[in-house]
Amino acid sequence: MRRYSPGDDVGVLVVEDEEIPAEAHAEYVRRVPGFRLAGIARTGAEALEALKDAESAPSGSEAEIGLVLLDMNLPDLHGLDLLRRIRGAGLPVDVIAVTAVRDLAVVRSAMSGGIVQYLIKPFTFSAFSAKLAAYAEYRRRMAEQAASTTQSEVDSAFAALRPAVAGQLPKGLSAETLEAVADLLKGARAPLSASEAAEALAMSRITTRRYLEHLADQQSVLRSPRYGSRGRPELEYSWRW
């Protein structure tokens, strides 16, 4: 099983015991460019079996797995126990926790166990795709590095996973809403106008535009005019990677 192979779709194993969320997450994976569904495991034992099978699969095959979407509440193992077994077996996969568990101790243990992202249920497709887009950028940056890397290259790769969008926010802006706007732009396949972003987030256009303008002022977002319509050009916004 290879890691950080540029240009290849990332095989994803969904580990989720409940049928409806498992199918929903699988469908989300299918909708994100650069990723393909490698399988669904409903228990920890099934997940380990799938990963071990993928370990011996030919490079580039449909069975190859590079990323695991891991629920914490499984019928036979806690997600943290499965994570430890994956690491203990030396299986070269990345793990994103996809779970309703909000307990801080679990979050800390998951982070120390080497997960690359923590996504709390429930979430929208835009939030999901933004996490995968950030992971894909992290993977791309790692693939471009030589056998020996530099501090700045390592910092750049990890910055792709956890980009900072909030700092000292202007009065009236919240960190949670700012993150939602940022996640939407990261997952968007094309630049969005304030009206399009507002509709996707179920927010007012004026409020959404304040967040977009703040991100643009912070150099996190590229702001450019959209031509092609009559009258004054509309502005559109896209995330800077």
ZAMARZA-487993 format. One line per 5 residues: number of its first residue (from 0); their letters; for each residue x, z, y of N, C-alpha, C. Coordinates in pm, whole numbers, plus 50000, padded with zeros to 5 digits. Each point is the difference from the previous one (the first is absolute). Layout:
! residues N
NUM) a) X,Z,Y,X,Z,Y,X,Z,Y; ...
//
This chain:
! residues 241
0) mrrys) 50085,50000,49881,49915,50000,50119,50089,50000,50124; 49984,49906,50092,50080,49991,50118,49932,50073,50115; 50083,50040,50096,49946,50059,50121,50048,49920,50119; 49917,49997,50105,50039,49941,50126,50044,49855,49984; 49918,49920,49934,50026,49858,49984,49923,49925,50108
5) pgddv) 50068,49945,50100,49929,49936,50110,49926,49877,49954; 49881,49979,50054,49924,49879,49969,49905,50014,49883; 50019,50101,49916,49913,50018,49883,49881,50087,50037; 49884,49971,49938,49887,50090,50013,50032,50131,49930; 49954,50110,50056,50025,50132,49943,49889,50032,49900
10) gvlvv) 50038,50027,49876,49902,50040,49900,49958,50144,50023; 49868,50025,50004,49948,50132,50034,49920,50056,49883; 50031,50123,49961,49923,50072,49899,49912,50102,50071; 49868,49988,49983,49905,50095,50058,49976,50110,49898; 50031,50123,50037,49979,50115,49910,49887,50084,50059
15) edeei) 49882,49987,49943,49879,50063,50053,49902,50018,49885; 49950,50124,49981,49913,50025,49885,49855,49961,50022; 49955,49996,50127,49861,49967,50026,49983,49849,50012; 49896,49948,49933,49984,49855,49987,49981,49929,50134; 49910,50050,50083,49970,49929,50125,50120,49998,50095
20) paeah) 50066,50114,50025,50120,49993,50084,50111,49913,49940; 50015,50006,49867,50104,49919,49935,49977,49852,50026; 49875,49954,49984,49969,49859,50023,50011,49965,50148; 49962,50093,50087,50010,49974,50143,50146,49986,50042; 50086,50087,49952,50141,49991,50035,50063,49874,49941
25) aeyvr) 49958,49964,49880,50050,49877,49939,49962,49878,50083; 49876,49998,50049,49955,49889,50084,50075,49998,50133; 50027,50117,50055,50080,50006,50122,50137,49939,49978; 50063,50033,49887,50132,49945,49970,49995,49848,49995; 49897,49946,49936,49986,49855,49988,49988,49933,50136
30) rvpgf) 49948,50072,50098,49975,49942,50133,50121,50005,50091; 50103,50075,49964,50117,50013,50087,50106,49899,49959; 50039,49910,50089,50104,49901,49968,50131,50067,49960; 50066,49943,49902,50129,50053,49957,49990,50103,49889; 49877,50031,49957,49980,50098,49894,49909,49941,49893
35) rlagi) 50019,50042,49876,49912,49957,49891,49970,50122,49913; 49884,49999,49941,49960,50111,49912,50066,49983,49864; 50081,50100,49962,50065,49997,49869,49917,50073,49894; 49909,50088,50045,49918,50072,49904,49935,50122,50060; 49909,50058,49922,49932,50124,50038,50020,50101,49887
40) artga) 50042,50120,50034,50015,50108,49902,49905,50112,50039; 49925,50050,49902,49900,50103,50028,50051,50141,49969; 50117,50009,49937,50061,50130,49968,50150,49993,50027; 50064,50117,50002,50143,50003,50015,50070,49936,49882; 49949,50022,49879,50061,49941,49881,49994,49847,50005
45) ealea) 49887,49946,50043,49987,49854,50012,50098,49946,50104; 50017,50074,50107,50092,49956,50105,50144,49995,49949; 50042,50105,49929,50136,50002,49946,50022,49887,49899; 49899,49975,49918,50011,49892,49901,50014,49864,50070; 49918,49980,50104,50007,49872,50073,50136,49983,50068
50) lkdae) 50052,50108,50056,50129,49992,50067,50114,49974,49903; 49993,50063,49883,50105,49977,49899,49992,49858,49945; 49878,49948,49983,49985,49861,49957,50056,49905,50105; 49975,50031,50126,50049,49915,50109,50152,50003,50009; 50059,50111,49960,50145,50014,50004,50069,49895,49913
55) sapsg) 49937,49967,49888,50059,49902,49908,49944,49859,50019; 49911,49983,50097,49942,49867,50023,50102,49908,50066; 49991,49868,49974,50091,49905,50065,49988,50006,50151; 50113,49982,50067,49999,50003,50145,49909,49891,50056; 49914,50039,50093,49907,49905,50061,49871,49983,49926
60) seaei) 49979,50072,49891,49877,49985,49922,49886,50075,50067; 49878,49968,49956,49881,50065,50055,49995,50149,49968; 50073,50041,49897,49999,50141,49960,50095,50084,50084; 50085,49938,50079,50098,50074,50078,49932,50086,50107; 50047,50123,50016,49940,50095,50095,50107,50049,50097
65) glvll) 49969,49992,50127,50092,50050,50101,49944,50116,50080; 49866,50015,49993,49935,50103,50082,49885,50064,49922; 49989,50131,50011,49892,50075,49937,49914,50065,50108; 49869,49978,49991,49905,50069,50087,49946,50118,49920; 50039,50119,50035,49981,50117,49914,49897,50097,50054
70) dmnlp) 49895,50023,49922,49904,50106,50030,50058,50132,49950; 49967,50109,50066,50053,50130,49959,49915,50068,49894; 49871,49969,49994,49911,50067,49906,49972,49910,49880; 50080,50017,49895,49984,49923,49877,49954,50093,49888; 49932,49946,49899,49942,50087,49896,50103,50068,49911
75) dlhgl) 50119,49941,49987,50099,50057,49908,50123,50058,50069; 50031,49950,50120,50117,50046,50073,49966,50009,50148; 50061,50095,50067,49992,49996,50146,50090,49888,50048; 49964,49940,50111,50081,49891,50052,50144,50039,50024; 50024,50125,50043,50137,50045,50022,50079,50004,49870
80) dllrr) 49933,50041,49891,50067,50001,49870,50036,49858,49956; 49907,49907,50023,50028,49860,49965,50115,49947,50085; 50002,50034,50127,50109,49958,50088,50134,50051,49948; 50003,50125,49956,50125,50057,49948,50043,49928,49873; 49905,49964,49915,50035,49929,49876,50051,49860,50031
85) irgag) 49941,49936,50098,50047,49867,50040,50144,50009,50049; 50028,50098,50085,50135,50016,50051,50096,50045,49889; 49953,50090,49914,50085,50048,49891,50038,49890,49902; 49909,49903,49981,50027,49889,49909,50085,49892,50067; 50027,50015,50128,50082,49902,50070,49931,49867,50021
90) lpvdv) 49868,50000,50003,49926,49875,50019,50010,49956,50145; 50053,49880,50025,50029,49956,50138,49878,49943,50071; 49905,50088,50030,49880,49958,50073,49982,50088,50122; 49935,49947,50100,49961,50079,50115,49859,50051,49978; 49966,50111,50066,49870,50063,49979,49935,50030,50135
95) iavta) 49874,49961,50012,49917,50038,50114,49889,50089,49947; 49987,50119,50054,49891,50089,49961,49871,49952,50067; 49898,49977,49919,49868,49958,50050,49901,50103,49948; 49964,50097,50081,49930,50116,49948,49917,50069,50107; 49902,50078,49954,49920,50082,50092,50063,50137,50021
100) vrdla) 50108,50030,49931,50065,50130,50009,50069,50013,50136; 49961,50104,50075,50055,50023,50134,50085,50126,50006; 50015,50068,49887,50075,50125,49997,50145,49976,50042; 50045,50077,50099,50133,49978,50056,50110,50017,49896; 49983,50094,49909,50102,50022,49896,50014,49877,49911
105) vvrsa) 49886,49936,49970,50004,49878,49918,50067,49887,50077; 49967,49988,50128,50061,49895,50083,50151,50019,50004; 50044,50123,50021,50144,50027,50005,50068,49969,49868; 49937,50040,49889,50057,49973,49868,50007,49850,49973; 49896,49928,50042,50000,49855,49981,50112,49935,50080
110) msggi) 50019,50046,50124,50107,49944,50082,50137,50030,49941; 50020,50124,49953,50129,50036,49941,50022,49928,49868; 49889,49958,49935,50011,49926,49875,50031,49853,50019; 50002,49955,50125,50045,49864,50027,49892,49897,50024; 49876,50042,50033,49901,49899,50034,50037,49937,50135
115) vqyli) 49958,49875,50019,50033,49932,50125,49887,50005,50102; 49877,50025,49954,49886,50010,50091,49899,50097,49939; 49914,50058,50087,49894,50090,49954,49872,49956,50070; 49906,49946,49924,49876,49946,50055,49883,50085,49954; 49929,50062,50095,49893,50093,49968,49866,49929,49995
120) kpftf) 49926,50020,49891,49864,49947,49987,49904,50082,50086; 49893,49938,50049,49970,49857,49993,50076,49924,50109; 50019,49870,49981,50071,49921,50098,49940,49859,50002; 50027,49928,50106,49952,49863,50013,50102,49904,49942; 49956,49876,49981,50094,49899,49953,50112,49978,50102
125) safsa) 49968,50008,50129,50103,49979,50101,50108,50108,49991; 49961,50125,49975,50099,50106,49983,50083,49978,49875; 49934,49959,49891,50068,49972,49875,50101,49886,50018; 49954,49890,50058,50087,49883,50015,50115,50031,50095; 49976,50086,50100,50108,50037,50091,50110,50076,49927
130) klaay) 49961,50090,49910,50099,50073,49921,50081,49905,49913; 49933,49904,49936,50070,49906,49916,50089,49906,50082; 49952,49964,50119,50082,49915,50087,50127,50073,50042; 49987,50129,50033,50117,50079,50036,50095,50012,49882; 49944,50021,49880,50084,50007,49881,50071,49867,49974
135) aeyrr) 49928,49890,50018,50060,49867,49977,50118,49977,50095; 49985,50046,50125,50109,49986,50096,50119,50087,49961; 49972,50121,49953,50105,50088,49949,50073,49935,49883; 49925,49944,49910,50057,49934,49882,50086,49880,50041; 49949,49923,50098,50075,49883,50047,50134,50041,50061
140) rmaeq) 49996,50104,50082,50123,50045,50065,50100,50053,49897; 49950,50069,49897,50090,50047,49895,50060,49884,49922; 49922,49896,49977,50047,49884,49924,50111,49927,50074; 49996,50004,50131,50097,49926,50080,50133,50074,50013; 50004,50125,49956,50123,50077,50012,50093,49971,49883
145) aastt) 50127,50007,50028,50101,49979,49897,50013,50127,49915; 50093,49996,49902,50019,50116,49913,50041,50123,50079; 50072,49980,50108,50037,50109,50089,49929,49979,50133; 49930,50103,50046,49918,49986,50120,50054,50086,50112; 49940,49988,50116,50041,50079,50116,49889,50097,50038
150) qsevd) 50033,50095,50085,49900,50097,50044,49887,49932,50075; 50033,49905,50087,49896,49933,50078,49907,49919,49911; 50054,49940,49894,49917,49923,49908,49906,50091,49921; 50050,50114,49958,49915,50098,49930,49891,50050,50093; 50038,50034,50124,49901,50048,50097,49893,49895,50026
155) safaa) 50042,49874,50008,49905,49891,50024,49901,49986,49886; 50049,50011,49876,49912,49987,49884,49896,50112,49997; 50043,50124,50024,49907,50111,49996,49906,50000,50120; 50045,49944,50111,49913,49991,50117,49881,49910,49972; 50016,49902,49912,49889,49911,49965,49889,50077,49930
160) lrpav) 50034,50104,49926,49900,50079,49929,49926,50096,50091; 50069,50055,50094,49938,50102,50086,50030,49973,50146; 49950,49887,50053,50024,49970,50141,49930,50100,50090; 50067,50041,50103,49941,50095,50095,49920,49925,50104; 49873,50036,50013,49917,49935,50101,49950,50098,50104
165) agqlp) 50007,50127,49970,49949,50099,50095,50114,50080,50058; 49993,50036,50119,50096,50087,50063,49920,50088,50093; 50038,50001,50125,49921,50067,50100,49890,49905,50042; 49880,50023,49953,49890,49907,50024,49936,50023,50136; 49956,49892,50062,49926,50014,50126,49872,50080,49976
170) kglsa) 49949,50059,50105,49878,50079,49992,49885,49912,49949; 49925,50052,49904,49885,49928,49947,50029,49923,49872; 50128,49990,49960,50035,49931,49877,50033,50103,49892; 49956,49974,49877,50027,50092,49889,50097,49935,49903; 50083,50083,49936,50097,49950,49904,49932,49935,49880
175) etlea) 49886,50059,49956,49931,49947,49882,49945,49860,50027; 49939,49981,50117,49946,49868,50032,50112,49901,50024; 50109,50045,50061,50113,49912,50022,50056,49949,49866; 50006,50090,49902,50049,49960,49868,49906,49899,49936; 49869,50020,50017,49903,49906,49943,50016,49861,50062
180) vadll) 50020,49995,50131,50019,49871,50068,50130,49935,49952; 50105,50080,49989,50128,49948,49953,49989,49948,49858; 49933,50075,49911,49982,49957,49862,49925,49868,49992; 49899,49985,50085,49924,49875,50002,50090,49883,50034; 50083,50015,50101,50087,49890,50041,50106,49970,49895
185) kgara) 50051,50105,49936,50102,49978,49896,49944,49922,49883; 49873,50022,49969,49939,49933,49886,49936,49866,50034; 49993,49966,50128,49933,49876,50040,50087,49879,49968; 49935,49893,49954,50073,49878,49967,50026,49913,50122; 49934,50028,50110,50015,49924,50123,49980,50094,50118
190) plsas) 50049,49964,50119,49978,50085,50117,49852,50023,50026; 49968,50117,50054,49861,50038,50026,49979,50020,50149; 49883,49962,50047,49961,50031,50137,49943,50142,50002; 49979,50053,50120,49942,50133,50012,49859,50003,49941; 49925,49892,50018,49864,49993,49945,50002,50000,49848
195) eaaea) 50091,49924,49941,50009,49993,49854,50045,50134,49942; 50096,50063,50065,50046,50131,49953,49890,50104,50013; 49926,49995,50111,49891,50095,50022,49893,49986,49893; 49967,49876,49965,49898,49978,49896,50046,50053,49866; 50127,49977,49966,50053,50047,49870,50004,50151,49992
200) lamsr) 50021,50067,50113,50015,50145,50001,49872,50073,50041; 49895,49922,50031,49873,50058,50045,50022,50087,50124; 50076,49947,50094,50027,50068,50126,49958,49910,50116; 49993,50054,50119,49969,49918,50116,50122,49915,50036; 49972,49885,50061,50109,49911,50037,50092,50064,50103
205) ittrr) 49942,50071,50097,50080,50061,50106,50096,50104,49942; 49946,50086,49910,50084,50103,49939,50109,49938,49915; 49963,49900,49920,50098,49935,49913,50111,49936,50082; 49961,49936,50111,50100,49935,50084,50098,50101,50059; 49957,50121,50030,50091,50103,50050,50108,50033,49898
210) ylehl) 49959,50009,49874,50098,50028,49895,50094,49882,49979; 49945,49880,50002,50083,49880,49984,50102,49987,50113; 49956,50027,50122,50089,49992,50115,50109,50107,49992; 49963,50118,49952,50100,50106,49985,50106,49958,49899; 49958,49944,49887,50096,49955,49898,50087,49888,50054
215) adqqs) 49942,49911,50080,50077,49892,50060,50103,50055,50099; 49960,50098,50077,50092,50062,50096,50115,50072,49930; 49971,50050,49880,50102,50069,49921,50088,49903,49920; 49976,49871,50014,50074,49895,49931,49979,50000,49849; 49890,50064,49955,49966,49994,49858,49917,49876,49969
220) vlrsp) 49932,49948,50102,49909,49888,49984,50038,49887,50095; 49990,49877,49950,50023,49883,50084,49868,49957,50061; 49997,49989,50133,49881,49961,50073,50021,49858,50054; 49905,49910,49973,50015,49862,50044,49863,49939,50030; 49994,49901,50088,49872,49937,50032,49952,49910,49888
225) rygsr) 49872,49996,49979,49939,49910,49901,49928,49889,50075; 50047,49879,49980,49940,49886,50069,49900,49930,49908; 49928,49906,50055,49906,49922,49919,49856,50024,50035; 49973,50105,50078,49862,50027,50043,49989,49976,50149; 49881,49974,50046,49977,49973,50142,50017,50128,50082
230) grpel) 50044,49980,50123,50014,50115,50088,50134,50069,49983; 50005,50125,50038,50123,50079,49997,50048,50022,49857; 50131,49975,49971,50050,50020,49863,49982,50144,49954; 49963,50017,49876,49984,50134,49942,50133,50045,49943; 50028,50128,50010,50124,50054,49944,49982,50027,49851
235) eyswr) 50107,49982,49925,50001,50034,49858,50124,50084,49970; 49990,50079,49892,50102,50098,49971,50044,49989,49855; 50129,50013,49976,50053,49997,49864,50112,50103,49988; 50016,50056,49881,50099,50105,49978,50139,49941,49995; 50096,50065,50064,50140,49958,49996,50067,50061,49877
240) w) 50049,49918,49909,50070,50051,49882,50149,49998,50027
//
